[in-house]
Amino acid sequence: MKPFLTIIEPFRIKSVEPLRFTRREERESALKEAGWNVFRLHADDVLIDLLTDSGTGAMSSAQWGALIQGDESYAGSRSYYRFRDVVQDLTGYRHIIPTHQGRAAERILFHTILKPGQVVPNNNHFDTTRANIEVEKAEARDLVIPEGKVPSALHLFKGNIDLALLERTLDESGGKIPLVMVTVTNNSGGGQPVSMENLRGVRALCDRYRKPFFLDACRFAENAYFIKLREPGYADRTPKSIAQEMFSLADGCTMSAKKDGLANIGGFLAMNDDRWAESCRNLLILTEGFPTYGGLAGYDLEAIARGLEEVVEEPYLRYRLRSTAYLAEKLEAAGVPTIKPAGGHAVYLDARALLPHIPPLSYPGIALANALYVEGGIRSVEIGTVMFGLHPDGTESAGPMDLVRLAIPRRVYTQSHIDYVAEVVLLVAAKKDRLRGYRIISAPKILRHFTAAFEPLG
């Protein structure tokens, strides 16, 4: 077939939801009422919602049909065994523990295995992963390769963990390390993929130092498709077989099914270690539910099972990655600084580069995110000093980068929506010198970005 350039969604639309258009003055008032924090906006006041791709996608007709098949038995639900079989076919792990979402899997895992003073290496921990480690008085240590810290640097696998640095960390702090993690794709670093070669390197080091290796697998399918496109020897492999190889290199994973599970809620913790699994199930019963439902309805388990089958289909993944790249290319062509190359689930604007007159501790990411909402009703999220600059001891420093993530929900928006997003970003970029920073007037000590209140600097 001729390689046409137009992106075609690999689905037809059977149901639509109307959008509510607002005036600029309405958005200004709504943002002020929300404490200048887009997390606190009413969703009805948002036109294009790119806050997150977590749980915000559209389910397929097959998934909606699967909901009707849900078995709501408290124990031993048929839907659990369907869910378990799909996850085991994909991951190969012996123990499959359902949870209501990914952060519950993280909490159960880390509360079970971590002790104060221990260290968990990762390429980059995302916000809830880091918080669930730090609440146990342990350290979440980021070891991404140097290129992963520079938004403009070009590298096909910018999500890779620095193997030399990991080896040194294991050599110097091995007694404090209960496991090694790698996040695929690397969300904090721009949705960047991790190569199979890098995962093999992690496996070899974990074998040498006798450490378990876990994946944060929220976007495993996108990572698998990047490997197919970019890594030698994988072009003729199916995304599912590549994903299975990725999982085979690890000893377990945490997973938010709200991402590459194509579901609106749910997740799981999976592993091979019998002792850890028993302890995790005991904590699950205490806080989530019986091991065969884990805080989920039977119909959720059915939707996730079907979603995990659909997410590794190549037409979907081709559309998914190409649609994200399409937005990135429009912005890059206009000179807007972004993380390069484009990630799988989002485009990341480099707020620190775009707004050099706003210092990191005046939160350029918040300034940019708020301007996108005021100008065009687009909700995005800061991934920078507000999210990662606060330390467990209460001190604050500039985050590694100041980014604004435009996370694209799966199967929700069309090309015209994305064209509109690009127009709004370019308008804000043209007015960049008028933007000013913010200060925090109230915030919790943990995960402050979700609920903090801000005010503009005079």
N, C-alpha and C positions, 0 to 999 in steps of 0.2 A: 504494500500500500504506500502511496505517496506520503512523505512525512509533512503533512499540513502543519502550519504554525499555530493555528487557533486552538486554544485550550477548550476541550469539550468535556463537560462533566459526565462521568460514566454512569449517569442515572437520569431518570425523568422525575419531575416534581409532581406529587400527587396531592399535596396539602400545602397551603400557604398560611402565613401569619402576617397580619398587617403591621407595618411600622408606623410609629408616631413621630411626626415631624414637629420640632419645637423652634421657637424664635431665639435669637441670640440672648436677649434679655432674660428669657425663661431659663436658659442654661446657666447664665451668670448667677441668677438667684438660686438655682438648684445647687450649684457648686458651693456657693457661700454657705447655704444651709447645711451642706454635707461636710463642712469644715475643710473645704478645699482638698478633699480626699475622694477620688473617684470610686473607691471601694464602697463608700457610704451613700452613693447616689441611688435613687430609685431606678430600677431597670427600665421602667416605662419612660424615663426621661433621657434614655440613651437611644441614639439612632442606629449606629453600627457598634456592636459590642465585641471588642477585641481584648477585653480584660484578661481572658484566659481561654484556652482550648480544653479545659478540664470539665467534663460533664456537660458541655454546651453544644455538642454536635447533634445532628439529626439522625435518628435511627432509621434503618431500612424497613421496607414492608415486611421482609422476612423476620426482622427483629420484633416488629409489632405483632406479627402473627405468633411468634414464639411466646410472647407475654401470655397469650390465652392458654398456653400449655403449662404454665407455671403450677407446680405442686407446692402448696403452702403447708405441707406437713411440718410440724415442729422438728422432728428428728427423722433422719433417713429419707429426706425428700428425694423424689425421682429427679427433680431439677438439679439438686446438688450433684448427683452422679453423672448427669449429662455435662455439667460444668466441670467437674473433676476430670472426666475423660478427655475433654477438649484441652484443658490446661496441661494435663500430663502428656498428651500427644505432642503438644507444642514444646514443652520445657523438658520433659523427661524426668522431672523430680518426683520422688516417692510421696512426699507429704504436701497436700494442697489444702491450705487453710483460708477460707473466704473471709473477707473483712468488708466493712461498709465503704471504705475507700483506702487509698494508698497510705495516708498518714497513720491510719489505724494499724496497718501492717508494719510500718516503721516503729510505731510506739511499742507494739507487742514484741518485735524483734529486739529492739534496743533495751527495753526494760528487762527483758529476759537475760540478755548476755552481757550488758555493759556494767562496769564498776567505775566509781569515781577515779579520775586520773587517767583513764584509758584513752586510746587514740584510734580514730577510724579514718584511714586514708581513703580518698576518693579523687576522681578527676575534679569535679566540683559538686559539692552538696547543694541541693536547692533548699528553699527556706524551711519547710517543715522537717526535712531530713536533718538539717543542722539543728533545728530547735529540739527535736526529739533526742538527739545525741547530747546536746548541752544541758537539757533538763536532768539528765542522769549524771551531771558533773563530769562529763567526758569531753574530749576535744574532737571536733570535726575538722580534719586537715585537708586542704585542697592542694592537689599535686598535678594540675593540668599542665600540658606542655607550654613552653614560653609563648608560642604563637597564639595559644588560646587566650592569652591575656591582652592581646593587641587587636582591637576591632578591625583595623585596616589590613592586617597581615593575611596573606592568602596561603591556605594549607587545606588539602583535601579532607583531612581528618583532624580538625582543630580540637575535637573533643578528647583526643588521646590523653591518657595519663602519662606523666613523665616517668618512664621505666627506671631511669638511672636514679631519679629522686625517690621513687618508691623503694628501690633496692636499698638506698642509703637510710631511708626511714625505717625499713624493716630491720636493717642491721643495727641501727642506733636505738630504736624504740620497740623492737620486736616483742619484748616482754609485756608491753602495754597494749598491744594490738590484738583484739579478739577476732577481727576479720578485716578484709579489704573489700571496698565497694568500687564499682564503676557505674556511672549514670549514662544510659543510652536512650536517646541522644542527650548531649550535655546541655541541659536547659539554661543554667546560670551563665554558661559561656556562649549562648547564642543559638541553641538548638543544633549544635555541631555534632557530627557523627564520630564514632569510635571505630577504628579499623579492626578487622579480625586478627591481623598480625599483632596489634596492640593487646587485644584480649588474650591471645596466646602467650604473649610476654608476661602478662599479669598472672596467668595460670602457672607458668613456669616458676615465677618468683614465689607464688603462694605454695607451690609444691616444695620448693627448696626450703622455705621457712616454716612449712607446716601450718599454714593459715587458711581458713576457709575464705572463699571468694564469692561475693554476692553481687548481683546486678540490681541497680534501680532501673527497672525495665519498662517504665511508663510509655516510652515511645520506641519500643523494640522494633516494630515493623518498619518505621521510617528509617531507623538505623540500618536495618537489613537491606533496604532498598538502596540506600547510599552505598553500602558495600557492593551491591550488584553493579551499580553505575560506575564506581570509582576504583575498586580494588581489583588488581589483576587476578584472573582465575575464577571470577564469580559471575561474569556476564551471562553465562548460559544456565545459571542456577536459578531456581524459583525463590522468591522472597521467603516462603515458608521454610525451605530447606536451609537457607542461610540463617534464619532466626533460630532454627533448631540447633545448628552448629554453635551459634552464640551461646545459647543456654547450656549446651553440653560442656562448655569450658568453665562454667561456674558451678558452685555448690548449692545455690539457691537464689532467690530474688524477692524483692518487694515489687508490687505492681499496683498502680492506679488504673483500673479498667475504665476510668473516665477519660483517658487519653486513647491509647491504641486498643482498648477494649470496645471502643465505639459505643459506650453506654453512658447513661446520665448519672449513674452512681455505681459504686462497687470497687472491689480490688481483691488482692489476695497476697498471702505470704506463702512461698513455696520453698522446700528445702529437702535435702537428703538425710540430714543428721537426725537420727531417731530421738536422741535425748533432748536436743533443742526443740524438736517438734512437740514432744510431750509437754514440755514446760510452756511453750507458746500456746498450745491448745488449752491448757489449764487457765492461762490468763485470758484467752479469748472467751471462755465460758463465763469468767467473772465480769468482763466488761463489754463484750460484743454480742454473744449469744452462743447457742449450741454449735458444735463444730461442723454440722451440715447445713448451717445457714449463715452464721457469722455476722449477724446484723443486717442481712439482706432478705428481701422477699424472694419466694421461688421464682416469680416472674423476672426479677432482676438477674438471677442466676442464668435463666434462659436467655435473656437479652445479651448478657456478657458472652455466653458460650457461642452464640451466633455471631456476635461482633468480632470475636477472636478468629473466627473462620473467615469473615469478610475482609478483615484488615490486611491480610497477607495476599489478597488478590492483586495482581499486577496492574490492571487498569485503574483501580482505586489509588494505588501508591503513585503511579505515574502522574495522575491528575493532582494528587495531594502535593507532591514536591514541586511540580511545575507551576501550580497556582501560587505557591509561596514565592518562588523565584520570580514570577511575573511581577509581583508588587515590588520586590527588591530591585529588579532591573529598572523599573520606572523611576524609582527614587534615586538610584545611583546615577542614572543618566542625567538627572537634574542637579547632581552634586550634593545630595543630602548624605551625610556620613552615616553609614550603617555597618553592622558586623558583616564581614565578607569571608567566604561566600555565604549565600543565603542558607539558613537552616531549614529544617523540615516542617516545623509547625508554626513558625513565626518569623517576622522581620523585626530586627532589633535596631532601633535608632540610637546613634551614639550622641547622647545628650551632652556629654562633656565636651565633645568636639564641636557640636553645633552651637553651644552656648558657653563659650570660653569666658565670658564676662561674669558668669555665675559660678562661684567656687563650690566645690563638692559639698561642703557643710552648709551651703544654702540651697542644696537639693535641686540641681538643674533638671533631673529626671522628673521631679514633681512639677516644675515649671512647664516643661514640655508636655507632659501628660495632660495637665490642666488646660493648656492652650489648645490642644487637639480637641478637647471636649467643648470648650467655649466656641471655637471657630466652626466646628462641623458636627458636634454631637457624637464624636468617636470616643469610646472608652478604651484606654490602654492601661498599662501598668508599669510603674517604675521598678527597675531591677538595678539597684545601685546603692547609694549611701544610706538611704532610709531602710532598705531591706537588709543590707549586710554590713552597715557601718557601726552598729551598736554591739559592744562586746559584753560577755557575761558579767564582767565586773562593773558595768555601767558606764564605762568610758566610750567615746565615740571617735572614729576616724573616717577618712574618706574610704568608700568602698573600692574594690579593685577596678571597677568601671562604673560609669553612670549611664545606664541604658534605659530606653523605653521600649517595651515589647509590644508589638502588634500581633497578638496570638490569634490565629485564624481558626474558628470553630470548624469542625469537620462536616462537610456536606450541607452547609447552611447558606453561605453567601455566593452570589454569582459574580461573573467578571465585571459587570457594571458596578456592583458594590465596591469591588476592589479598586476600580478606576476612580470612584468617588473618594475613597480613602487616600489614594495618591494625591488627588487634587487638594485635599485638606492639608496633608502633610506639607506640600509645596507652598501653600498659602502661609502656614505657620512659619516655615523656614524663611520666607520672604520678610516676615515681621520679627525675626529672631532677636534683633537688637532691642526691641521694646519689652521683651520678657524680663521678669525680675524673679529673684529667688523667694524662698519661703522659710519660715521658722516653725518648729513644732511647738504647739502650746499645750498638748496633752497626748500621752501615749503610754501603752502598757510596756512592761519590761521585756516581754517575749513577743516575737512576731508583730512588732509595732506597726508595720506598714498596713496591716489590715484595718485598723481602727483608729490610728492617730488622727488628731485634728491639727490643721495647719493654719497659718495666716500669712498673707503676702508681706514681704519686706517693703518698707516705705522707701 
